[in-house]
Amino acid sequence: MLKKSQIFVLSGAVLAFAFFVSCHGSKKVTTTEVTTTKVSDVKVKTVATALGVSEKEIRDKKLYQFVEDWYGVPYKYGGCSKNGTDCSCLTINLYSSVYKKQLPRNADDMAKACDKVSERKADEGDMVFFKINSKTVSHVGVILKNNKFVHASTSKGVLISDLNDAYYKKYFYCYGHMN
């Protein structure tokens, strides 16, 4: 039989483990720097330039304005605001603001609620899911142009990363489309 102190230590270890496998990236990944300006049309142009596409190629300006507005927000486990957010809540806020859709609170439930799509059919605004040292989906991001995606990293906060990065290829699970 476990003593209360042992249960407390064990509970802390379980919480610490959950924190480190949920919405994290511990290896160096490729990121894209985005400069901030206040004019919304210029924001879209700035993000488009960072992604290596022309502004004319941006179909969903609301998506890219959201990315610009949230870029650099620090990571906070369980956070759901511009003071700090985790990957699933960033995605919830993006989908609510840009697409007026409600999503489940965690990445694994989001993956279960989505229609899985092939890489060929995945489009900007669709979700991308990862199983990082876990048997369940533990990280989510939203696809942008040129194989890039926006997400909340535990080490760098909200940023744009490349799906071709070896780290993300290693933990990639699937693409998902929310109807």
Secondary structure, 3 states (H helix, E strand, C coil): CCCHHHHHHHHHHHHHHHHHHCCCCCCCCCEECCCCCCCHHHHHHHHHHHHCCCHHHCCCHHHHHHHHHHCCCCECCCCEECCEECHHHHHHHHHHHHHCCCCCCCHHHHHHHCEEECCCCCCCCCEEEECCCCCCCCEEEEECCCCEEEEEECCCEEEEEECCCHHHHHHEEEEEECC
